[in-house]
């Protein structure tokens, strides 16, 4: 379990948190490198706009 925790902490510390991810909302572990390399924001990863992701109204 500590290897998983270390991978998550490294992902968040190396840019994941800046992209909007948290320990409660992470990409698949296999996608960590690609997400960081390409700067994929959390809402893009989930296939939404920023407004949709955060529950706003996109009118």
C-alpha positions in Angstrom: 0.0 0.0 0.0 2.8 2.4 0.7 4.0 2.1 -3.0 0.5 3.3 -4.1 0.6 6.2 -1.6 4.0 7.2 -2.8 2.9 7.1 -6.4 -0.1 9.3 -5.6 1.9 11.7 -3.5 4.5 12.0 -6.3 1.8 12.6 -8.9 0.2 15.3 -6.9 3.5 16.9 -5.9 4.9 16.9 -9.4 2.0 18.8 -10.9 -1.2 16.8 -10.4 -2.4 19.1 -7.8 -1.8 22.2 -10.0 -3.9 20.5 -12.7 -6.8 20.2 -10.3 -6.4 16.6 -9.0 -6.6 15.6 -5.4 -6.3 12.4 -3.4 -10.0 12.0 -3.9 -10.1 12.5 -7.7 -7.2 10.9 -9.5 -6.6 9.6 -13.0 -5.9 5.9 -13.5 -2.4 5.2 -12.1 -1.4 4.1 -15.6 -2.2 7.6 -16.8 -0.2 9.6 -14.3 2.8 10.1 -16.5 0.8 11.0 -19.6 -1.4 13.4 -17.6 1.6 15.3 -16.2 3.5 15.2 -19.5 0.6 16.7 -21.4 -0.8 19.0 -18.7 -4.3 17.4 -18.8 -6.6 19.2 -16.4 -8.9 17.2 -14.2 -12.0 18.3 -16.0 -10.5 17.4 -19.4 -9.6 14.0 -18.1 -13.2 13.4 -17.2 -14.4 14.6 -20.6 -16.1 17.8 -19.3 -15.6 21.5 -19.5 -14.4 23.3 -16.4 -17.9 24.7 -15.7 -19.5 21.3 -16.1 -16.9 19.6 -13.8 -17.3 22.2 -11.0 -21.1 22.1 -11.3 -21.7 25.4 -12.9 -24.2 26.3 -15.4 -22.9 26.5 -19.0 -25.5 28.9 -20.4 
